[in-house]
Amino acid sequence: MNIGLCDDNKSWLTTAKRILEAYIAKQIYEAEIFCFQTGEELLVFQEKKLDLLFMDICLEPDSEETENGIQTAARINEKWPDCQIIYLTNFLYFATEVYQTKHVCFVLKEQFEAKLDLFMKKALHELEQIEKPLYFQTIGGHVVRILPKDILYIERKVRVTEIVTRQKESHAVQIKIPEVYDTLPKTDFIRCHNSCIIYCPAVKEMLKNSFIMENGKEILISRSYLKTAKQAFVNWALTQTS
């Protein structure tokens, strides 16, 4: 794993790297850490593709044209779409602004060491969604490769199961909902009906008896799944906050 640390405070950068190295040394995976003091250094970096980036929000500007950490992160979303970004700052008032970009979580610097295990697990989980695709045989006999993060919802209609993706595609397969559900990461997928499974990150809103998906589709929650489905979504939502 390639990890980036971007912060204009050299002392903090050194401290954060030391804490991160100590944490990684206790884990079973290997990682290489790269440090950057400006967004410009980060954006021109070509040596490796970063998998995870700890991004300071308040980068000290060199000029009026210098971007802050959120603006730099937006460009990282384009350069490395799969790079998981964790924002670090001393100021809570940035908590809403970071949602302009794709990121894992928002953490106060004073909580960096105490919450490191939590947000590292969240970032690794997100990477797992990218690196471990699912394979399904369609009714036409083709085998399709789908990443969990690309799924909106899965719905059974008569004798056909339809996998609807964020790419506005759908794939018809014969495998039944219980069998599909057994192959999915349980943290992110919720069964809300005998004939339907939703992907939590694709939920735009949870209503009293339904989920509104990001494509506008309303997925009803059946009475028998109402309590467990809503609680499962709340539990998932709690994992998205630091």
Rosetta blueprint (number, residue, H / E / L):
1 M L
2 N E
3 I E
4 G E
5 L E
6 C E
7 D L
8 D L
9 N L
10 K H
11 S H
12 W H
13 L H
14 T H
15 T H
16 A H
17 K H
18 R H
19 I H
20 L H
21 E H
22 A H
23 Y H
24 I H
25 A H
26 K L
27 Q L
28 I L
29 Y L
30 E L
31 A L
32 E E
33 I E
34 F E
35 C E
36 F E
37 Q L
38 T L
39 G H
40 E H
41 E H
42 L H
43 L H
44 V H
45 F L
46 Q L
47 E L
48 K L
49 K L
50 L L
51 D L
52 L E
53 L E
54 F E
55 M E
56 D E
57 I L
58 C L
59 L L
60 E L
61 P L
62 D L
63 S L
64 E L
65 E L
66 T L
67 E L
68 N L
69 G H
70 I H
71 Q H
72 T H
73 A H
74 A H
75 R H
76 I H
77 N H
78 E H
79 K H
80 W L
81 P L
82 D L
83 C L
84 Q E
85 I E
86 I E
87 Y E
88 L E
89 T E
90 N L
91 F L
92 L H
93 Y H
94 F H
95 A L
96 T L
97 E H
98 V H
99 Y H
100 Q H
101 T L
102 K L
103 H L
104 V L
105 C E
106 F E
107 V E
108 L E
109 K H
110 E H
111 Q H
112 F H
113 E H
114 A H
115 K H
116 L H
117 D H
118 L H
119 F H
120 M H
121 K H
122 K H
123 A H
124 L H
125 H H
126 E H
127 L H
128 E H
129 Q H
130 I H
131 E H
132 K L
133 P L
134 L E
135 Y E
136 F E
137 Q E
138 T E
139 I L
140 G L
141 G L
142 H L
143 V E
144 V E
145 R E
146 I E
147 L L
148 P H
149 K H
150 D H
151 I E
152 L E
153 Y E
154 I E
155 E E
156 R E
157 K E
158 V L
159 R L
160 V E
161 T E
162 E E
163 I E
164 V E
165 T E
166 R L
167 Q L
168 K L
169 E L
170 S E
171 H E
172 A E
173 V E
174 Q L
175 I L
176 K L
177 I H
178 P H
179 E H
180 V H
181 Y H
182 D H
183 T H
184 L L
185 P L
186 K L
187 T L
188 D L
189 F E
190 I E
191 R E
192 C E
193 H E
194 N L
195 S L
196 C E
197 I E
198 I E
199 Y E
200 C H
201 P H
202 A H
203 V E
204 K E
205 E E
206 M E
207 L L
208 K L
209 N L
210 S E
211 F E
212 I E
213 M E
214 E L
215 N L
216 G L
217 K L
218 E E
219 I E
220 L E
221 I L
222 S L
223 R H
224 S H
225 Y H
226 L H
227 K H
228 T H
229 A H
230 K H
231 Q H
232 A H
233 F H
234 V H
235 N H
236 W H
237 A H
238 L H
239 T H
240 Q L
241 T L
242 S L
